[in-house]
Amino acid sequence: MKTELVTTLKRQATKILAELHASKEPVLITEHGQPSAYLVDVKDYELTQNRMHILEGIARGETSILENRTYTQSQAKEKMSKWLK
């Protein structure tokens, strides 16, 4: 992973963005020697967010199973009947 100082980002933003888009590799931005932010490609960020959303849904489903908050298929059909017409 590439690391850049925030001052370098300020001075060479266009160059750093061009390299980011070409390599698709995130850039770690540091301030005063400490990690401050990651610069990532928009498509990669959106893909990551979509994956997180899916994983959160799976986690909610697993929690429901563990807490025994589930329905049989016939119970689910009965509860959903007004939307399934």
N, CA, C and O of each residue as an XYZ file, in Angstrom:
340
protein
N       0.852     -1.179      0.000
C       0.000      0.000      0.000
C       0.894      1.237      0.000
O       1.905      1.311      0.699
N       0.486      2.177     -0.793
C       1.231      3.428     -0.904
C       0.855      4.351      0.260
O      -0.301      4.397      0.680
N       1.841      5.078      0.767
C       1.625      6.044      1.843
C       2.085      7.417      1.362
O       3.149      7.559      0.759
N       1.258      8.424      1.642
C       1.591      9.797      1.256
C       1.342     10.734      2.432
O       0.433     10.523      3.235
N       2.163     11.761      2.513
C       1.938     12.823      3.489
C       0.772     13.686      3.022
O       0.543     13.829      1.821
N       0.046     14.251      3.955
C      -1.070     15.118      3.590
C      -0.568     16.322      2.784
O      -1.270     16.802      1.895
N       0.630     16.807      3.084
C       1.169     17.942      2.322
C       1.470     17.535      0.877
O       1.296     18.336     -0.042
N       1.920     16.295      0.674
C       2.144     15.811     -0.691
C       0.821     15.706     -1.428
O       0.739     16.045     -2.609
N      -0.215     15.240     -0.743
C      -1.543     15.164     -1.356
C      -2.017     16.549     -1.782
O      -2.576     16.712     -2.866
N      -1.795     17.543     -0.930
C      -2.199     18.909     -1.272
C      -1.488     19.407     -2.520
O      -2.099     20.062     -3.364
N      -0.199     19.100     -2.644
C       0.606     19.601     -3.755
C       0.445     18.788     -5.037
O       0.544     19.335     -6.135
N       0.200     17.490     -4.903
C       0.198     16.614     -6.067
C      -1.074     15.780     -6.162
O      -1.018     14.610     -6.541
N      -2.201     16.356     -5.827
C      -3.462     15.612     -5.794
C      -3.782     14.954     -7.141
O      -4.178     13.789     -7.179
N      -3.616     15.684     -8.234
C      -3.942     15.147     -9.551
C      -3.084     13.923     -9.868
O      -3.593     12.917    -10.364
N      -1.800     14.008     -9.586
C      -0.885     12.885     -9.841
C      -1.234     11.688     -8.969
O      -1.277     10.559     -9.458
N      -1.483     11.921     -7.688
C      -1.804     10.840     -6.767
C      -3.124     10.179     -7.167
O      -3.239      8.954     -7.120
N      -4.108     10.969     -7.556
C      -5.384     10.406     -7.997
C      -5.217      9.582     -9.271
O      -5.820      8.517     -9.402
N      -4.412     10.060    -10.200
C      -4.166      9.311    -11.439
C      -3.527      7.953    -11.125
O      -3.906      6.934    -11.702
N      -2.558      7.948    -10.207
C      -1.913      6.693     -9.811
C      -2.893      5.765     -9.102
O      -2.872      4.549     -9.296
N      -3.744      6.356     -8.285
C      -4.762      5.576     -7.575
C      -5.698      4.890     -8.562
O      -5.979      3.699     -8.428
N      -6.177      5.631     -9.545
C      -7.097      5.062    -10.528
C      -6.419      3.998    -11.380
O      -7.056      3.021    -11.776
N      -5.148      4.176    -11.662
C      -4.414      3.202    -12.471
C      -4.124      1.920    -11.687
O      -4.268      0.820    -12.220
N      -3.719      2.059    -10.437
C      -3.308      0.885     -9.654
C      -4.454      0.257     -8.864
O      -4.387     -0.921     -8.510
N      -5.499      1.029     -8.584
C      -6.623      0.589     -7.731
C      -6.174      0.262     -6.309
O      -6.912     -0.368     -5.552
N      -4.975      0.685     -5.949
C      -4.435      0.423     -4.626
C      -4.719      1.615     -3.714
O      -4.407      2.748     -4.078
N      -5.306      1.383     -2.533
C      -5.573      2.489     -1.613
C      -4.294      3.231     -1.233
O      -3.202      2.663     -1.249
N      -4.449      4.501     -0.894
C      -3.326      5.324     -0.461
C      -3.598      5.742      0.985
O      -4.650      6.301      1.296
N      -2.638      5.463      1.857
C      -2.741      5.878      3.248
C      -2.200      7.299      3.360
O      -1.059      7.565      2.983
N      -3.011      8.198      3.874
C      -2.614      9.595      4.063
C      -2.210      9.774      5.528
O      -2.947      9.391      6.436
N      -1.038     10.358      5.742
C      -0.562     10.574      7.113
C      -0.449     12.064      7.411
O      -0.170     12.878      6.531
N      -0.675     12.390      8.672
C      -0.486     13.749      9.192
C       0.397     13.641     10.417
O       0.116     12.860     11.327
N       1.464     14.423     10.441
C       2.393     14.430     11.575
C       2.881     13.007     11.894
O       3.059     12.651     13.059
N       3.089     12.213     10.859
C       3.607     10.860     11.025
C       2.593      9.822     11.460
O       2.943      8.660     11.670
N       1.339     10.228     11.598
C       0.288      9.315     12.047
C      -0.723      9.060     10.922
O      -1.028      9.975     10.157
N      -1.244      7.839     10.810
C      -2.285      7.574      9.814
C      -3.481      8.483     10.036
O      -3.921      8.674     11.169
N      -4.003      9.040      8.958
C      -5.121      9.969      9.073
C      -6.334      9.522      8.268
O      -7.467      9.644      8.732
N      -6.099      8.999      7.054
C      -7.216      8.615      6.188
C      -6.711      7.696      5.089
O      -5.514      7.625      4.811
N      -7.649      6.999      4.473
C      -7.347      6.220      3.282
C      -8.007      6.894      2.093
O      -9.138      7.371      2.182
N      -7.298      6.929      0.996
C      -7.830      7.430     -0.259
C      -8.062      6.197     -1.128
O      -7.122      5.472     -1.451
N      -9.322      5.964     -1.503
C      -9.651      4.764     -2.278
C     -10.447      5.143     -3.518
O     -11.100      6.185     -3.564
N     -10.380      4.282     -4.511
C     -11.135      4.458     -5.745
C     -12.635      4.373     -5.438
O     -13.049      3.567     -4.605
N     -13.440      5.187     -6.097
C     -14.874      5.252     -5.835
C     -15.539      3.894     -6.044
O     -16.328      3.460     -5.204
N     -15.236      3.222     -7.142
C     -15.874      1.923     -7.406
C     -15.503      0.902     -6.339
O     -16.353      0.121     -5.912
N     -14.262      0.899     -5.908
C     -13.834     -0.020     -4.858
C     -14.545      0.286     -3.540
O     -14.955     -0.627     -2.824
N     -14.687      1.562     -3.229
C     -15.384      1.965     -2.008
C     -16.846      1.511     -2.051
O     -17.355      0.953     -1.079
N     -17.520      1.752     -3.185
C     -18.926      1.366     -3.311
C     -19.092     -0.146     -3.230
O     -20.043     -0.631     -2.617
N     -18.182     -0.894     -3.840
C     -18.226     -2.353     -3.761
C     -18.065     -2.811     -2.315
O     -18.772     -3.716     -1.870
N     -17.147     -2.199     -1.585
C     -16.939     -2.537     -0.185
C     -18.187     -2.236      0.637
O     -18.580     -3.034      1.488
N     -18.806     -1.096      0.385
C     -20.029     -0.730      1.113
C     -21.153     -1.711      0.823
O     -21.890     -2.089      1.734
N     -21.299     -2.132     -0.436
C     -22.326     -3.115     -0.786
C     -22.069     -4.439     -0.088
O     -22.999     -5.069      0.416
N     -20.819     -4.863     -0.058
C     -20.474     -6.116      0.634
C     -20.776     -6.019      2.124
O     -21.289     -6.968      2.717
N     -20.461     -4.876      2.733
C     -20.744     -4.687      4.157
C     -22.252     -4.762      4.425
O     -22.683     -5.343      5.420
N     -23.038     -4.176      3.539
C     -24.497     -4.194      3.691
C     -25.006     -5.642      3.657
O     -25.852     -6.025      4.464
N     -24.491     -6.431      2.728
C     -24.883     -7.841      2.622
C     -24.472     -8.600      3.881
O     -25.261     -9.374      4.424
N     -23.238     -8.383      4.349
C     -22.759     -9.079      5.541
C     -23.557     -8.695      6.785
O     -23.792     -9.532      7.656
N     -23.976     -7.430      6.871
C     -24.803     -7.005      8.001
C     -26.151     -7.715      7.977
O     -26.670     -8.097      9.026
N     -26.722     -7.895      6.787
C     -27.981     -8.629      6.657
C     -27.827    -10.084      7.076
O     -28.692    -10.635      7.756
N     -26.735    -10.697      6.673
C     -26.465    -12.082      7.072
C     -26.325    -12.177      8.584
O     -26.854    -13.100      9.203
N     -25.617    -11.229      9.178
C     -25.429    -11.224     10.640
C     -26.768    -11.073     11.358
O     -27.002    -11.727     12.375
N     -27.655    -10.209     10.832
C     -28.987    -10.064     11.442
C     -29.756    -11.373     11.349
O     -30.436    -11.770     12.296
N     -29.647    -12.045     10.205
C     -30.320    -13.328     10.035
C     -29.800    -14.376     10.998
O     -30.577    -15.127     11.588
N     -28.482    -14.429     11.160
C     -27.892    -15.384     12.103
C     -28.338    -15.101     13.534
O     -28.598    -16.026     14.303
N     -28.425    -13.823     13.886
C     -28.892    -13.447     15.223
C     -30.339    -13.881     15.417
O     -30.701    -14.387     16.479
N     -31.161    -13.685     14.398
C     -32.564    -14.111     14.481
C     -32.666    -15.608     14.699
O     -33.498    -16.064     15.484
N     -31.837    -16.376     14.020
C     -31.845    -17.834     14.184
C     -31.447    -18.193     15.609
O     -32.099    -19.020     16.247
N     -30.385    -17.579     16.110
C     -29.916    -17.873     17.472
C     -30.957    -17.495     18.526
O     -31.058    -18.143     19.568
N     -31.730    -16.439     18.248
C     -32.759    -15.986     19.196
C     -34.108    -16.643     18.928
O     -35.118    -16.281     19.530
N     -34.112    -17.611     18.019
C     -35.317    -18.355     17.662
C     -36.444    -17.442     17.164
O     -37.618    -17.681     17.445
N     -36.076    -16.411     16.433
C     -37.064    -15.508     15.832
C     -37.201    -15.841     14.353
O     -36.872    -15.028     13.489
N     -37.684    -17.033     14.076
C     -37.837    -17.488     12.698
C     -39.246    -18.016     12.477
O     -39.979    -18.286     13.428
N     -39.616    -18.160     11.203
C     -40.923    -18.688     10.826
C     -40.738    -19.861      9.874
O     -39.754    -19.936      9.139
N     -41.699    -20.769      9.903
C     -41.724    -21.815      8.893
C     -42.171    -21.172      7.587
O     -42.623    -20.027      7.575
N     -42.044    -21.906      6.494
C     -42.464    -21.355      5.197
C     -43.950    -21.022      5.205
O     -44.347    -19.971      4.702
N     -44.772    -21.892      5.763
C     -46.218    -21.626      5.783
C     -46.548    -20.425      6.667
O     -47.427    -19.632      6.329
N     -45.851    -20.283      7.795
C     -46.074    -19.107      8.652
C     -45.661    -17.823      7.922
O     -46.349    -16.806      8.005
N     -44.557    -17.880      7.223
C     -44.085    -16.703      6.481
C     -45.062    -16.345      5.377
O     -45.374    -15.170      5.185
N     -45.555    -17.348      4.641
C     -46.545    -17.085      3.579
C     -47.800    -16.443      4.150
O     -48.360    -15.523      3.553
N     -48.238    -16.926      5.299
C     -49.435    -16.378      5.929
C     -49.221    -14.914      6.320
O     -50.083    -14.068      6.085
N     -48.064    -14.627      6.919
C     -47.765    -13.249      7.319
C     -47.578    -12.320      6.122
O     -47.872    -11.127      6.203
N     -47.086    -12.874      5.008
C     -46.811    -12.059      3.818
C     -47.974    -12.067      2.816
O     -47.880    -11.434      1.764
N     -49.059    -12.768      3.126
C     -50.140    -12.958      2.154
C     -50.694    -11.646      1.609
O     -51.060    -11.581      0.436
N     -50.765    -10.611      2.420
C     -51.318     -9.345      1.911
C     -50.397     -8.703      0.877
O     -50.865     -7.919      0.051
N     -49.099     -9.013      0.900
C     -48.182     -8.454     -0.093
C     -48.000     -9.387     -1.293
O     -47.514     -8.958     -2.340
N     -48.381    -10.647     -1.151
C     -48.165    -11.627     -2.210
C     -49.365    -11.787     -3.148
O     -49.362    -12.678     -3.997
N     -50.362    -10.960     -3.013
C     -51.565    -11.060     -3.872
C     -51.295    -10.596     -5.259
O     -52.191    -10.614     -6.102
